Amino acid sequence: METERNFVARARACRSHQDIQDVYAQWADTYDSDLVNGAHDYVAPVIAAETAYQLLSHNSGAVLDAGCGTGLVGAALAKRGATAIDGLDISPHMLRIAETSGAYHNVFLGDLTKEIAKPSQSYELVTCVGTFTHGHVGPVPALRQFSRLLKDGGHIVATVLEELWLPGGFQEEVGKLAAEGLMDVISIELHPYLKGQDRAHVLILRKKRKRVSVSTL
Ligand SMILES: C[S@@+](CC[C@H](N)C(=O)[O-])C[C@H]1O[C@@H](n2cnc3c(N)ncnc32)[C@H](O)[C@@H]1O
């Protein structure tokens, strides 16, 4: 139990990409058993996946699971029927486990603090669970990148640890995306995260459809 707590504390204390690589390289093999079956009751992936799946237009709609880790969200989506899920993560050790889960069509290394190397309008859904937390990824540029990657009308479903919503700049960036006419805010609700320990905002945003202006000559 001590080790499990240590990994959560160590992950949240990361100060650099090297720290992230080191922690997750050591944690990858026991991450699922520690968080889901161990001292923690990490309910966020299933809560987010249930919400996200309902937003898919059909099972083969393209999904990006950003910060996929070992693939808990992908597995929950695939269990419901989703078949076209890509997983992105900065940790090759976590990605290796996501790949062997069989839930993902494709997994690739990526850094959510930079531009994501995928064409615009590639996905109808972007999920990001457990990655907007202490020591990990902030809202800029990640939320704007997700918006770019979405087809018009596509959705972002993301968790943001409760205590980071305001001080981490998430509320501000979501407000900017809405004010600029890029995304509509569908809902922002608090849900259990590590059940009994902390909560996260589950954020649902929808990319605005571009207005087509018809000119009469
Ligand atoms: C707590 S885990 C969450 C994994 C998975 N989504 C889940 O809910 O189990 C956070 C993940 O974020 C990844 N991560 C941290 N910083 C990142 C970055 N800059 N770009 C991409 N992934 C990152 C870590 O490697 C780790 O797999």
The ligand as a MOL file (V3000), in Angstrom:
LIG
                    3D

  0  0  0     0  0            999 V3000
M  V30 BEGIN CTAB
M  V30 COUNTS 27 29 0 0 0
M  V30 BEGIN ATOM
M  V30 1 C -2.3240 9.3260 -14.3210 0
M  V30 2 S -1.8630 8.7410 -15.9130 0 CHG=1
M  V30 3 C -3.4650 8.6250 -16.7160 0
M  V30 4 C -3.4380 7.5740 -17.7810 0
M  V30 5 C -4.8220 7.1490 -18.2950 0
M  V30 6 N -5.4580 8.1860 -19.0670 0
M  V30 7 C -5.6860 6.7240 -17.1350 0
M  V30 8 O -6.6910 7.4070 -16.8600 0
M  V30 9 O -5.3420 5.7200 -16.5150 0 CHG=-1
M  V30 10 C -1.1900 10.2090 -16.6890 0
M  V30 11 C -0.5540 9.8950 -18.0530 0
M  V30 12 O -0.1870 11.1630 -18.6420 0
M  V30 13 C 1.0020 10.9410 -19.3710 0
M  V30 14 N 1.6470 12.2400 -19.6010 0
M  V30 15 C 2.2240 13.0590 -18.6910 0
M  V30 16 N 2.7210 14.1530 -19.2890 0
M  V30 17 C 2.4320 14.0260 -20.6190 0
M  V30 18 C 2.6830 14.8300 -21.7600 0
M  V30 19 N 3.3460 16.0080 -21.6890 0
M  V30 20 N 2.2440 14.4020 -22.9650 0
M  V30 21 C 1.5900 13.2140 -23.0870 0
M  V30 22 N 1.3270 12.4020 -22.0410 0
M  V30 23 C 1.7450 12.8010 -20.8090 0
M  V30 24 C 1.8040 9.9980 -18.4850 0
M  V30 25 O 2.8330 9.3600 -19.1730 0
M  V30 26 C 0.7100 9.0590 -17.9800 0
M  V30 27 O 0.5850 7.9280 -18.8100 0
M  V30 END ATOM
M  V30 BEGIN BOND
M  V30 1 1 1 2
M  V30 2 1 2 3
M  V30 3 1 2 10
M  V30 4 1 3 4
M  V30 5 1 4 5
M  V30 6 1 5 6
M  V30 7 1 5 7
M  V30 8 2 7 8
M  V30 9 1 7 9
M  V30 10 1 10 11
M  V30 11 1 11 12
M  V30 12 1 11 26
M  V30 13 1 12 13
M  V30 14 1 13 14
M  V30 15 1 13 24
M  V30 16 1 14 15
M  V30 17 1 14 23
M  V30 18 2 15 16
M  V30 19 1 16 17
M  V30 20 1 17 18
M  V30 21 2 17 23
M  V30 22 1 18 19
M  V30 23 2 18 20
M  V30 24 1 20 21
M  V30 25 2 21 22
M  V30 26 1 22 23
M  V30 27 1 24 25
M  V30 28 1 24 26
M  V30 29 1 26 27
M  V30 END BOND
M  V30 END CTAB
M  END
